[in-house]
Amino acid sequence: ATGAMMFARDTLSYEPKPLPDRMQRSDTEMIAAANAHLAVMRQRHSVRDFDPKPVPRRIIEDCIQTAGLAPSGANHQPWHFALIGNLQMKAEIRKAAETEELKFYSRDSSDEWISALEPIGTGPEKPHLVDAPWLIVIFAERYGQFDDGTRYKNYYVPESVGIASGFLISALHLAGLACLTHTPNPMQFLTDICDRPKSNKPLMILAVGHPAVDACVPAAAKVKKSLGEILSHFD
């Protein structure tokens, strides 16, 4: 049952522990570390063209474990990651996703939204869903269960899963891999394909692997807002 190993009614009490890990860096060291990380993350690119070269599962598992370290509402950790390398399952996901995408591009979407996507170069065909060696389906757990089977509410679920997804994307990049976020709508088919309970809501598919030799990125995707556009400070 979801969360049964984590929560028992008779263990819900506060127990403070001294901070186990404490970084002690000078301002100079912190500036250097922050700048170095920024430089690495500037090299992150979303790609749609993947090399079929295999990627050891251990690498993806370590990245998912990093995602599981993200902060969450009440520490309920309301996420689940389905890691898919099986070609038949990937083909099934592609077929279902493209069915929804065809509806989106034909009649369900506004001209404004289609125009906004044009510089990115997307369309209803999603070959990356089978070309990438791994798909990670990210689920949000809307509620959990105590060890006795009764439900408990999860808090700040979209925010928590969003933070964990950011951890995951960063970890994949730092490991030397590329990924692409994909959000077909609706995507309830993923709950069925991945055999997840009704409490799980699929939020995103990450296609993960090495970029193809001839991989390209849309020029528009590399135009990022400046610091002055995304930051207000009140010293």
Beta strands, then each sheet from edge to edge (+ up, - down):
strand 1: 50-51
strand 2: 79-84
strand 3: 134-141
strand 4: 143-145
strand 5: 151-153
strand 6: 178-182
strand 7: 200-211
sheet 1: 1+ 7- 3+ 2-
sheet 2: 1+ 7- 6+
sheet 3: 4+ 5-
end
